[in-house]
Amino acid sequence: MKKFFIFFLLISSVSFSQTAQELEAFGRLLNDAIFYCDRYITPASDASIYQASSGWVTSPKKRKLWDVTLGFNSNVFFVPKVDREFEIKNSDFTFFSIYDANWAPVNSATVPSTLGNSQQYNLNGYIGNDQVFFQTPQGVNAEQVYYSHFTGSVALWYGTELVVKYAPVTKLKSGNYQVYGYGFKHNLDQYFKSLIKNKINMSGLVCFSNENLSFDFIPPASNSGPDLGINEINGLVDTWQFQYNISKEFKRFEIMGGIIANISYIKYKFIGDVPPGQAIPFQAIFNEKIKDIYKTKTNYLGEVSCRYKINKVFLQSTFAFGKFVNSNFAVQYEF
């Protein structure tokens, strides 16, 4: 109620011509848009965390001081069918009504999430006598999402390594994705002579990553009504990760398993062109309201990996699993 009162004062201060009914209708539009946004982008936010979680540890083995490892990674995320779509009903909305692509009214519809297909429906409502309608946003329309990233590490003192990860912006249909981060890995088997003797390696990792994703939401060409400045929705995810790994060496092979726990702080904001001199700051209002769907999420993952040595070149495949499955293949060079 407090937020709606502040919103009412903001609207009233910039446009005295708005009737109480129109203000109330815009408030309902605002609630419906944020409800839809939450259902639409949450699967991609969850997926981005899994994509960023895998492939941090090349080996728990202790390295010599100033040893450097550089790697190129190709990552494949498998999109579960359940997260590609969601159902909406007229009863979910207080402002909009649902229509199919031919403008026939329907009571419910299965629409794509950010990870879904390109099928679209129409959402229609009225502010006073003015019609406002939107086409529902599309998804990436892929069963697997691919992205590449670079990794690097340098050995420091006492069995500690600085680890970094960087991915250039990955272009997706209807969106973009990028991740970068850093962390510190510490070797643990150095404290146990029996583990060293049997070529069993252990390490702990603490790392931080930032996942940045954006998707088309309501481009101006798909709506009738004022320019709301919500052309795109941008997800900003900060993740702290804690990881334990153990491996066993067999000549040129190293088999590794790991346990991952991370906590992610997820924020969103709308991006779009705002017409100069717009009387009502629609985008600012939407970005204030979207704070209602900020989230904090904790995930637990398992990870298995196999690494093969060819002189100073290493080939490594890694699978992380939990709610989702993520695979990573890397080529690394040790200096």
LINLINGI-V456561 format. One record per residue. N is the residue number from 1. PHI is phi in degrees with one decimal (NA if undefined). OMEGA is omega in whole degrees, 0 to 359 (none if undefined). D_FIRST is the distance of its C-alpha to the first C-alpha in whole Angstrom. Layout:
n=[N/N]
phi=[PHI/PHI]
omega=[OMEGA/OMEGA]
d_first=[D_FIRST/D_FIRST]
This chain:
n=[1/2/3/4/5/6/7/8/9/10/11/12/13/14/15/16/17/18/19/20/21/22/23/24/25/26/27/28/29/30/31/32/33/34/35/36/37/38/39/40/41/42/43/44/45/46/47/48/49/50/51/52/53/54/55/56/57/58/59/60/61/62/63/64/65/66/67/68/69/70/71/72/73/74/75/76/77/78/79/80/81/82/83/84/85/86/87/88/89/90/91/92/93/94/95/96/97/98/99/100/101/102/103/104/105/106/107/108/109/110/111/112/113/114/115/116/117/118/119/120/121/122/123/124/125/126/127/128/129/130/131/132/133/134/135/136/137/138/139/140/141/142/143/144/145/146/147/148/149/150/151/152/153/154/155/156/157/158/159/160/161/162/163/164/165/166/167/168/169/170/171/172/173/174/175/176/177/178/179/180/181/182/183/184/185/186/187/188/189/190/191/192/193/194/195/196/197/198/199/200/201/202/203/204/205/206/207/208/209/210/211/212/213/214/215/216/217/218/219/220/221/222/223/224/225/226/227/228/229/230/231/232/233/234/235/236/237/238/239/240/241/242/243/244/245/246/247/248/249/250/251/252/253/254/255/256/257/258/259/260/261/262/263/264/265/266/267/268/269/270/271/272/273/274/275/276/277/278/279/280/281/282/283/284/285/286/287/288/289/290/291/292/293/294/295/296/297/298/299/300/301/302/303/304/305/306/307/308/309/310/311/312/313/314/315/316/317/318/319/320/321/322/323/324/325/326/327/328/329/330/331/332/333/334/335]
phi=[NA/-61.6/-64.0/-66.4/-65.6/-62.7/-59.4/-64.2/-64.7/-63.2/-62.9/-62.6/-71.2/-107.3/-152.5/-72.1/-78.5/-72.6/-80.8/-61.1/-65.1/-68.1/-64.7/-66.0/-65.2/-65.9/-61.4/-68.9/-59.1/-58.6/-62.7/-65.3/-64.2/-70.1/-57.6/-65.5/-58.1/-60.9/-67.0/-73.0/-96.1/-56.0/-57.9/-69.7/-62.0/-62.4/-63.5/-62.8/-65.3/-65.6/-61.4/-79.4/-81.1/-91.9/82.3/-74.9/-104.1/-79.2/-161.8/-78.6/-64.4/-73.2/-105.7/-76.8/-52.9/73.7/-62.5/-123.3/-125.6/-119.9/-143.0/-114.1/-120.6/-114.5/-112.2/-126.0/-107.3/-92.0/-83.5/-66.0/-60.3/-64.3/-97.7/-88.5/-153.6/-150.3/-101.7/-120.9/-129.8/-58.6/-70.1/-75.6/-112.1/-109.6/-113.8/-87.7/-121.3/-98.0/-132.4/-78.5/-64.6/-98.4/65.4/-91.9/-66.9/-132.8/-84.9/-153.4/-156.2/-100.5/-117.6/-75.3/-83.1/-57.5/-96.8/-95.8/-90.7/-106.3/-66.8/-130.8/-122.2/-113.0/-115.5/-130.6/-156.3/-133.8/-111.4/64.7/-95.7/-92.8/-78.6/-128.2/-136.7/-131.3/-88.6/-63.9/-69.0/-91.2/-106.8/-76.6/56.6/-148.5/-84.1/-130.7/-114.4/-107.5/-154.8/-112.9/-151.4/-109.8/-127.2/-153.2/-147.8/-135.5/-78.1/-108.7/-80.0/60.6/75.1/-104.7/-127.6/-88.6/-120.7/-130.5/-137.8/-145.9/-123.3/-65.2/-62.3/-96.3/-84.5/-118.5/-63.3/71.3/-173.3/-138.8/-145.2/-150.0/-141.3/-153.7/-177.5/-151.0/-166.3/-127.6/-110.9/-126.3/-74.7/-109.4/-69.8/-61.2/-91.6/-131.9/-61.7/-65.5/-70.1/-62.5/-60.6/-94.4/55.0/-107.4/-113.4/-136.7/-154.4/-120.0/-132.4/-125.4/-144.3/-126.5/-138.1/-117.9/-108.4/-123.2/-131.8/-143.6/-140.2/-60.2/-119.4/-123.7/-66.0/-56.0/-67.7/-102.3/-133.7/-116.5/134.7/-69.8/-73.6/-88.0/72.9/-119.1/-61.5/-131.4/-116.1/-112.0/-104.4/-118.4/-120.6/-104.7/-124.4/-103.3/-125.2/-125.3/-143.1/-120.9/-130.9/-137.0/-140.2/-131.7/-94.0/-129.8/55.5/-81.8/-101.1/-134.8/-103.3/-131.0/-129.4/-149.0/-122.6/-121.4/-130.1/-141.2/-127.7/-122.4/-110.7/-109.4/-125.9/-133.0/-152.0/-92.0/-125.6/173.2/-73.9/-109.9/-59.8/-63.9/76.1/-63.1/-67.4/-110.5/-77.8/-57.9/-60.3/-62.0/-65.8/-64.0/-71.4/-73.6/-69.3/-67.9/-61.6/-64.1/-109.8/-57.8/-137.6/-123.6/-126.8/-113.9/-127.1/-125.1/-130.4/-108.0/-142.7/-126.6/-152.9/-131.3/-125.7/-122.7/-99.9/-129.0/57.5/-99.0/-102.1/-127.7/-111.3/-140.0/-117.1/-135.8/-124.5/-112.6/-145.4/-177.9/-64.7/-120.2/-118.6/-131.8/-117.6/-144.2/-120.2/-131.2/-116.2/-125.8/-130.0/-103.2/-91.6]
omega=[180/180/181/179/178/178/180/179/180/179/183/184/183/182/181/184/182/176/178/180/179/178/179/178/178/176/177/175/180/180/181/181/180/175/181/180/180/180/185/190/184/178/179/177/179/180/182/179/179/179/182/187/190/171/180/186/174/177/175/184/178/179/176/182/178/171/183/174/175/183/172/187/172/188/177/177/181/185/177/182/184/182/181/184/174/183/172/179/178/181/177/189/174/179/187/166/187/175/178/184/179/179/171/181/177/180/181/180/172/188/181/166/176/181/186/186/185/181/183/172/178/174/189/176/183/167/189/177/183/178/174/177/179/165/180/183/181/176/182/175/180/177/174/177/183/168/181/177/180/176/177/177/176/182/179/183/170/176/179/177/169/183/178/177/178/175/171/182/177/181/176/174/180/180/179/179/176/177/172/181/181/179/178/178/180/180/183/184/179/181/183/184/182/178/179/180/183/179/174/185/178/177/171/182/168/182/177/176/175/176/182/181/178/181/173/179/179/176/184/183/184/182/174/183/182/173/186/180/179/180/180/170/184/177/180/186/174/185/170/185/177/190/175/180/174/181/177/181/176/183/182/183/171/181/187/172/182/175/184/170/177/177/186/177/190/177/180/170/177/179/178/178/178/180/179/178/179/187/183/183/186/183/179/179/179/181/172/182/184/176/178/182/168/184/167/184/175/180/175/184/168/181/174/186/174/183/182/185/172/187/179/178/179/173/186/173/185/174/173/185/179/172/179/174/181/179/183/174/186/169/186/175/180/179/none]
d_first=[0/4/5/5/6/9/10/10/12/14/15/16/18/20/21/21/23/20/19/16/17/18/14/13/16/15/11/13/16/14/13/16/18/16/17/21/21/20/23/25/26/25/29/30/28/30/33/33/33/36/38/38/38/42/45/45/48/51/53/53/56/57/58/60/59/58/58/56/55/53/52/51/49/48/45/44/41/41/38/38/37/34/32/34/32/29/28/25/25/24/22/20/19/17/18/21/25/27/31/34/36/38/35/35/32/32/29/29/30/31/30/31/30/31/34/34/37/36/36/33/31/29/26/25/23/23/21/23/26/26/26/25/26/27/29/28/29/32/33/36/39/41/41/42/41/43/43/45/45/47/48/50/51/53/54/54/55/56/55/51/50/48/47/45/43/43/42/42/40/40/40/38/38/35/34/35/35/37/37/39/39/41/42/45/47/50/53/53/56/58/58/60/63/64/61/62/66/64/62/59/56/53/50/46/44/41/39/36/36/33/33/32/31/30/30/30/27/27/30/30/33/31/28/28/26/25/26/23/24/24/27/27/25/26/26/27/28/30/32/34/37/39/42/46/49/52/55/59/61/64/66/64/61/58/56/53/50/46/43/40/37/34/30/28/25/24/22/22/22/23/26/27/29/27/29/30/29/26/24/20/20/19/20/18/15/16/17/14/12/15/15/13/16/18/21/23/26/30/33/36/39/43/45/49/51/55/57/60/62/65/66/63/61/59/57/54/52/49/46/43/41/38/36/37/41/42/45/47/50/52/55/55/58/59/61]
